[in-house]
Amino acid sequence: MSKGAGAEGRAFIVTHRLVLAIALPMMVAHFSTPLVSLVATGVIGQLKSEVLVGGVALAAVIFDVLFTTFNFLRGATTGFTAQSVGAGDREGEQRMLAGGILIALVAGLVIVVFHVPIGHFGLFVLGANGQVGEAAWTYYVWRVFSAPFALFNFVVFGWVIGRGEAVSALLLQLVLNGLNIALSFLWVLGMGYGLAGAGAASLAAEAVTALLGCWLILSRTERSSWSRPDFAALKRMFSVNRDMMIRSFALLIGLSLFTRQSGTLGVEILAANTILLRFYFFGVAFLDGFATAAEQLAGRAVGALYRPAFDRVLRLTTLWGFAFGIAVSLVFFVSGPHVVALIAPDAATQALATRFLPYAAIMPIVGVIAFQMDGVFIGATWSVAMRNLMLLSLAAYVAALAVLQPLLGNHGLWIAMLIFVGMRSVAFRLMLPGLAHKTFAGAAG
């Protein structure tokens, strides 16, 4: 993108209202996503078959891994778009959008072409066989064809966030999740299509959302501004996407390892920790709202080469992040035991979940800086630093697990998780001044 224009011409003011205008709609969008899995499980549960519920759960793990792996498409697109907006570079914005769409469609088509070996390998790793394996395959072979649409939607979602259009991003997410839920009820329960209906509901919802995304793109871009692909820009995008993919893998490994190690402590500990992880993900939805605001506004400030706006983004997202993080933690401490009592399958699991609740309750406070800095680094496209810090944090987490779990059991497991999140917070903050100085060196303001 061009950085030759004067910085003063691209100056902008970051206000509390501007931060909240992005963060609050994004909170709603993030909250709606876990609801889909919850409703899908509930709908299949109405068929009164543990085999079907287990099949959907196993197939969902495959899609969680696939789509989490490619979630970097959203983050990278947000960062590049926000920087183009800050620089006033409309052509650069559209080049990055086109590059992201190209990567998404190619990756999605590769998944579709190789869906059979991918599915068989995934079910083999998960140990799915017999009737449960057959049920998982039925759901998988319908939903897997949504891959090109899903990855395309990641790019469009990142693009509208990068433009600061949080309401448009919320609209896309609500259409996707709302249609998925409605069609699941209609095709699974109303028309009796079973698991095929559940998989087809996801496929249809992604396809319709992709059409809405196409409309948003056409209504917000000028056809005359589209040009042939910029291969230098594509190379940079591939580089950033590679780093973010590695970072996503490391995060996924960390969460998966927590679940695996919970299982080594017994079924009751596994059930209790699974419940407490729901508290963690609920808190993440709040913090991700401000991380998204940091993505757009920090990226815009980097594109504008305007340091005062960047510094104010840090201050305001930190302030609001801690305010919401503390509030969420207090809610967890007060209402957590009652929520656990409602969803725990038995008294033993309830007692264990209540005992270890404080660890999950303080996680939003410990994680404020980690999630906020995720947003800042994504917006600034400091992907190499993000990748390295995540790998370093993962190594510290694994080392802490090896030492603490044998000594302290589940307490050690949770302390290791706090170290995983807390170390990211500390490392991000230590890296920030040098990266910011290098990025804004020589800029006016």
PyMOL commands that set and color helices and strands:
alter all, ss='L'
color gray80, all
select helices_A, chain A and resi 7-10+16-45+50-69+72-87+90-113+115-126+130-162+166-190+194-220+223-225+231-264+267-304+307-343+347-366+368-380+383-408+410-440
alter helices_A, ss='H'
color red, helices_A
deselect
rebuild
show_as cartoon
